[in-house]
């Protein structure tokens, strides 16, 4: 019981509240830009997926007993570098009343 009491009263490894607050502040300031960057990259990836889905070529052509059936998919989309993702509309249009 005496050893447990000594261990409970021991303050050799204690940390000051100021050091704890300082450490948490530094961690929070480092975490915020990381979360913002993660959000931006997720939005960009969703835009890239939208471009990939929209650029699927669904053209086909087949012949059966001399009859030809075909469909030519002519839609195209581009996603320039350093621009907003092509699959997402990030603008708010002004309306007049």
NORDABEL-V49089 format. One record per run of one state. SS is the DSSP state (H for helix, E for strand, C for the rest). FROM is the first residue (numbers start at 0). TO is the last residue. If there is no record, write none. Layout:
{{SS;FROM;TO} {SS;FROM;TO}}
This chain:
{{C;0;0} {H;1;8} {C;9;15} {H;16;53} {C;54;58} {E;59;63} {C;64;65} {E;66;70} {C;71;96}}
